[in-house]
Amino acid sequence: MELLAGKVAIVTGAGSGVGRGVAIALARAGAQVVVSSRTVSKCHAVVKEIDALGRAATAVECDVRIPGHIDACIARALATCGGIDILVNAADDPRVDVPFLELTEDVMLASWNTGVMGTVRFTQACVPHMLERGGGAVVNVASGAGLLAPPGMAAYSAAQEAIRSLTRTASVELGPIGIRINVICPVAWSESLDRWATRDPDRLASYVANTPLRRVGDPVDDVGEGVVFLCGPQSRYVTGATLMLDGGRSYLR
């Protein structure tokens, strides 16, 4: 079913991993997708995948730490697609393993400026255009690391919980004007997970064994379809929620 037919979606961090999976799933559901990332060559590769499905997509280079890039991405969406209905904030910096007593401001700010402030900047910039179309849906990507508090990941974990917190507050403020905003905490195959599997297969096997559903999620069919739900008509009464798309790992372990 084309649940999102006629909708226009921007996905940040869409060149690989979860962002790529979300972009493909949204396109498969009928949305026109603006595929954005710092590495535009990866965006073009994702657009080719979407083109192969007979769907429409546009590749845009965008570093969410730079307000001018965000403005240019939105302008491209408006010029190419005619509006904005959906925003998925999936851009983030890679996890940095640093013991708490060795944390520096640079490490903290790296997680904060992309994941947290990128989410704030992009959402603020998109909402006025969503309102022109009668409302919209925002999905922010966080991580179960904020709940599990793994050693060495204080900066990353703190940023993930900040994303969940700002999502709840934004949902209260934006709900009355027609904007729904939710957050997902996914676990899915990605380039970094492939490297992990090659470097330390026993650790990955242990990770999977401690996941109730005993597998790592598919970025399109498991995570992307969850985002389609949060952006579609079935979730019209859902806002401020966290959807754990992680096979039960964070809550049920």
C-alpha positions, 0 to 999 in steps of 0.5 A: 500500500502506498501509505505515503503517496503524495508526501515529501520526506527529507532524510538526513544521514541517508547515505548509509545504515539506518538513514539509507534504510529509512529513505528506501522504505519511505520511497517504497511507501510512495513518498518523494524522498530527499536523500541527504548526507555529508557524502553526496556520492553515497546519496546518489547510490541510494537514489539509484536504489530508489530509482530501481523501485520506480520511485522518485528521489533527489540526492543533496549534500548536507552537513547538519552542523552547518545552517547554510547546508540545511537551508539549501537542502530545504530549498532543494526539496521545495523547488524539486518536490513542492513542499515538505511533509516528513523529516527524519533526523538520522544524521549522527557522528560515529560513536567514540569510545572514551572513558569518562575521566578522559572525556574532553569538550571536543568529544562531547561537542562532536556528539552534541553538534550533529545528533542533538543540534542537527536535529534541532536546527533541521526541525525548526527549519522544516516546521514552517513549510510543514504547516503550509501543507497542514501539518507534518511528521518528524522522526528523530533517531536516537539509540538504546545506548542512552538506556543501557549506559555502556562503558566508554560511551558517556558522550554518545549516550548523553546525546542520545538521551538528549534527543529523546528528551527534546523530542518529548518537549517538542511534541508537547509544543508542536502537537497543537499546531499539527506536527507529530514528533517521535523518536526511534532507537534502532539496531540494524546492519550498517557499514560499522556493524560489518566492520565489527563482524569482520574484526570481532565476530565472537563479540557480535555473536554474543551481542546477537545472543543477548537480543531477544529476537536473536538477530540484527535488524534489517535497515529497510524492512525492520527499521524503515517500516517502523518509520513509515508507520510513525509517518503514516495515517495509522499513527495519527494519534501517536506523538512524543513516543519512543519506538524501540526498533532493536529486537528487544535488546534495550528493554527486555535483556 
